[in-house]
Amino acid sequence: MTMKVLVPVKRVVDYNIKPRVAADGRGVETQGVKMSMNPFDEIALEEAIRLREKGHASSVVVVSIGPQAAQDTLRTAMAMGADQAILVRTDAALEPLAVANLLKVIVERENPGLVSMGKQAIDDDMNATGQILAAKLGWPQATFASQVKIHDGKAEVSREVDGGIEVVNVSLPAVITADLRLNEPRYASLPNIMKARKKPLETLDAESLGVDLTPRLKVVNVSEPPERQAGVIVETVDELVHKLKTEAKVL
């Protein structure tokens, strides 16, 4: 069985950068900050490429929803091995419901046999888009995948749960969200970066897709957590116990 795999990728503040609260206190500062592909999406993309290399997929299509600058993220995805890209352009700050509705339109247009996506984005940690998309499509879903096997029109997905490893079998088409242990993404080589410039990248306007992008949530305030107080060194066990009782009040 060969199929098209669709991989949504999000442009986020690079995970090596310490985020700063924006001046208006309504979010995280993104101006002049290094941006990159959401790490969980990178893992989902790597898995899609591996499925193609194993003969389970015919092509890998990446889609990003965001500003024009998200083209850079899509080019990186194609340098890793994706075959083509779609940018749904919008400057609006979108919530998971709007993103899922936009992705639903793209899925219905592209008709993939699998949607492989990160379990969450590191900028908001919502962990909701994949589940909403599966519900909107009426497709089965397997979240937090740590291993994926394709056979007989089904996906066998291993996922880590509190009690150990749970194995879920879902019929395709399906939505699978990737966890950290699924794989180790490859680096984009210089030759592949050059080749990515020639791969097709289509741009669509989000407002033309007939999706309500109105936000349902209102951010009242964003603030940094209080600085952690410095620790103290105690000389004896008795002093430690005394501090735990009187200051920390944990005993």
N, C-alpha and C positions, 0 to 999 in steps of 0.2 A: 504494500500500500504506500503510495506517495501522495503528498498533500502540500498545500501551501501553509506556512506557519507565519502568523502575524505576531509581531513583538512590539508592544508600546514601550517607548523609552522617554524618560522625563529629564529635562535639564534642571539641575539643582546646584546649589552651592557645593563646591568640591568638599569631599569628606575630610580632607586634610586642613581645611580652613576653619578657624574658630569663628562661629557666627557672631555677629553683632546686631543688637537691636537697632532698628531704623530710627531716625530722628523723630518721626511722628508717633513712635511707640505702638504702631499697629502691625508690626511684622519684623522680618529679618532684613538687614541691609544687603542688597544685591548689586548696587552700583559700584563698579570698580573692583568687584570680587571675582576670583577665579570660579568659573562654572564648569561642570562636567556631567557625564551621564550618571544617573542614579545607580549606585552599586548593585542593588538587587535587580534592576533592569539589565545591567551588564551581564549578570549571571543567567538571566532568562534568555538573553540573546545568545550567549555561548551555548546554552543547551539546544536552542533551535538550530544553530549552525552544526552542532554535532549530530543532530537528528538528520540533517540533510546529508552530512558526510557518511552516515550509516545507511543511506538510501531510503529512510523513512519519510523524507520531505523532498519536494521538488524545488522549492524556493523559499526564501526567507524575506519577508517584507517588514520593514520597521516603520513605525508611525510615531510622531511626536506632536503634542498639542502645546502651543506656546508662541512666543514672539519669533520674529524673523531670525534672531540669533540662534534659535534651536536648530537651524540648518547645520551648524557646526557639530552638534551632537549626532545628527543623522549621518553626516559624513564620517564621523568616527565609527558609527555602527556599521556603515558599509565598508570601511577599511578593515573592520574585524571580520567581515565575511557576508554581511547581508546583501541581498541582490538588488533591492530597490527601496526607495524611501518615500514617505508621504508626510508633508508638514501641514497640519491643520493650524493655520495662523490665527492667533488672537493675542491681544495684550491684556486681556482680562485675567484676574486671579480666579481660577476655577476650582470648584469643590468637587469631590469624588463623584457626586451624582451627575454633574454636567459632563465631566470627563467620560464617565461610563456611557452616557447617552451619545456623545460624539463618537466614541469608539464603536458603539453599536452600529452607527451609520456606516463606518468604514468597514466593519466586519461584514455587514450585509452586502456591501459593494464588492469586497475582495473575495468573499466566500472561502475563507481558510478552513482547514481541517483541525487547526489547533491555534489557540491564543496562548502564548507563553509570555508571562509578565512577572515583574518583581512583586513580592508579597506586600511591599509598602515603599513609600518614598521617604528618604531620610530628612526631608525638609519639614514635613508635617506628621509623619508616622501614623497616618490615618488607617492604613491597612483595610481599605474598604472598596477600592475601585474594582478589583478583580471579582469580588463577591457580587457587587451590584451589576457588573457587566454580565456575569453568568446568569443572574436572575432575569435581567432584561432580555437576554437572548433565549432563555429557556434551555440553556445548556448545562450539563453536569460540570462540577468544579472540583478540583483537588488543590488545596492550599498548602503552603509551607512545604513544598516538595524538596526532599533531599536526594531522591533518585527517581528517574523516569525511564520506563521501558515501554516501547510500542510493539504491539503484536495483535494480529487478528482484529483490526479495527478498534482496538481498545488501548488505553494507557494504564499501565500499572505504576502507581505512584506511592513511593515510601515517604512517610512524613514523621517527624519526631514529635511525640506527645509526652505528657508527663509520665506515663507508664512505660515508655520505651519507644518502639517503632510500630507505627500503624501503616498497613498496606491497603490502599484504596484502588479499586478498578473502576474506571469510568469509560463509557462509550464515547467515541469521537463523532462529531466535533465536541471539544470541551475547552474549558479555561483552566490553565494550570499556573499557579503562582510559585515563584522560586524562593527558596530559603538560602542562607549563606553556604551551607554544606553541599549544595547540589553540584558545584563544579568550581574550577579556578579559571576565570576568563583569560583568554589569550590577549597578547599585546598586538596592536596594529603595526605591522612592519611598514617600512618606508615605501617599498614597491606597492603594497596594498593601499596605502594612503594615496598614492598617485593614481592608482586604478579607480579608487572611490570617486574621484572627481568626474569620471566619465559615466558613472552609474546614474540611472534615472532618479530624479528627485522631483516629485510633484508637489505643488503648493495649492492648498484649498483654503478658502476663507471660512472660518468657523461659523460666522453668522449666516452663510449661504446654505448650511446643512439643516436648517430648520429645527435647531435644538435650543431650548430655553436655557440660557446661561446665567440667569438671575441667581445670585448667591442666596442661600437659605440661612447662613450663619453670619453673625456680626462679631468682629473682633473688637473687644472693648479696650484691651490693653495687653501689651507684651512687655515683660520685664525680665532681666537676668536674675538667676537665683542668687541668694546672698552668698558672699564669699565664705568659704570654709575657714573656721577658726583654727589657728595653729594648735598642734598637740603639745602635751607636756611629758617630760620623762620623769618617772617615779623611781625612787631608790629601793623600795621594798614592796613585797606582796601586800603587807598590811596597809601601806599608803595607797596602793592601787585599789584595794577593796574599799577603803574609806572614801576615796574619790567617786567610785562607782555608786556608792550608797548616797553620798551627800550632794555631789555635783551632777553626775549623770542620772542618778536616781533610777538605775536599772536593776538594783539589787534590793 
